[in-house]
Amino acid sequence: MKKSILILICAFAMLLSCKKSLLDSPPEILVPEKLIFTEINYVTEFVNDIYGATLQSGFSATSSTTFIETATDDAKHNNLSAEVQRFGTGAWSADNNPDNLWNYYYTGIRKCNKFFEQIGQVNTVDHGAPIIINNITAEVQKQRLIGEVYFLRAYFYAELIKRYGGVPLLTKTINVGEDANTPRASYDDGVKLILKDCDSAFNRLPVDYTASNVQNYYGRATKWSAQALKARVLLYAASPLNNPSNDASKWEAAAAAALPFANGTAPFSLTAISNNMANYEANFRGNPYANKEMIWVQNESNQNYLELRNYAVGFDREVGE
């Protein structure tokens, strides 16, 4: 017994004498950064993470699935203590803004810039042969991912200039010790960068993902996602708020960008509604991948928070119907 205890004490002492503690060992689940941008699968996961910043916006004014419309005179939130009520009561400020998404979007932008700086390292060939994953070459996936990240950066900047006007335009990462005092660019400069990124995305992204396992790609940007974002940004740029001189060329540019969605070039259309709402309801209860009204969507789990927090008081919103 004494011998066993002595062996245990010696073993424990040897562990303590090691220069590196066992607790300092990184979990095997962590992938070194230099490896992430060499393998196409890891790069794909990195891009998936960038999409997370888009979930902070959409139709919501806050992370509580509150319709931003309830901050206007057009709608009213049924919860008097909801954050969005601050807009109506005047209780919001720069330090207390329910729609403050500055940090989320610049976090996403930094990840986009990191991607562009490192994507050249990804391996697309192994021993002279193209790397193929799920019947798609790594080079094709690489170009598609580049298109997605161009779209995402354009989206983040579009949301920022919509809220703040001109903002600092960062196209490279800023590391610790570097000067982070980037001057604020003009609104028009922001529009130019967004349009450039949208065009870069349009040239690389597919029309859709029907040739692939659609469910695995649902929610990813497509060629028409980029074109729709471009049309929206140009429309806002032409509006009186940003075009006080009413420059007609800005309206013409917005119309030209939106034309594919009006003349049938883009594969989208509104659902025909007959004498009842059955067709419209089926449009959202059926297979979402076949919904021709949706240009770009965000995936959500099966829940009823939106109805619970936004439907009229007394409506049977508890069951999400």
C-alpha positions, 0 to 999 in steps of 0.5 A: 500500500505504501509502495502504491502511494509512493508511486502515485506521489512520484507520478504527480510530482513528475506532472507538476515538474513539466514545463507545460501543464496538461491544462495548457494543452489546446483542445483537439477541436481547435484548428490552427489558423494557418490550417483553416485557409489551406483546406476548402472544408475549413474555409467553408466553415469560416464563411458559414460563421460570417453569415452569423452576423446577418442574423442580427438584422433582417426584419428585426429591430432587435435580437428579439424578432421585433418588427422594425416597423413597430418603431414607426407610426405604421405598427404597434408592438403589443409589449409596452416594455419592448426595446423598440418602444424607445424609438416612439417614446424618445428614450433612445440615444447613441448609448441606448439604441435598440438598432445598434448593429455597429459591432456586429457588422464590423465584426463580420467585415473584419472576417470578410477582410481576413478571408480575402487576405488568406484565401489564396492559400487554399489547396485546390490540387493534390498531387497534380489532380483537382481536389473534388468534394461532393462532386464539386472541384475545390476551385469551383467551391473557392470561387463561389466562396469568394463571391459569397464573401463579396456579397456579405461585405457589401451587405454589411456596409449597406446596412451600416450606411443605411443607418449611419450615412458615411462610415469608415471603409475597411478593406483589410484587417487591422491588427493589435498595435496598428492605427485603428483611427480610420477616417469616416468616408462619404456616403457616396464612397460607401455606395461605390464600394458596395456596388463594386463588391456586388458586381464581384459577387454577381460574377462568381455566384451561381444562379441557384443551387438546384444542381447541388443538395439544395437543403445544404446550400439554402440561405447562401447568397446567389447571383440574384442576391447580389443583384437585388442588394445592388438595386436596393442600395442604388434606390436608397442612393437616389432617394431625396435623403441621399440625392437632394439635387434629384440627380436623374441618373441615380434613379436611372441606375436604380431602375436598371439594376432592378429591371431583371426582377421586373422583366422576368430575367431573374427567376422570381415571381409573386405567387398567384392568389385566386379567390382565397388565400390558400395559394399564398399560405401554401407558398410558405407551408410547402417546400421553401426551396421552391418558393419563387418569392424569396430572393435571399432568406435567413434560416430559422428554427420552427418557432413562433416568437415572431407571431408571439411578439408582433401579432395583435393582442388577443390573436391566437399567436401562442400556437403560431397560427 
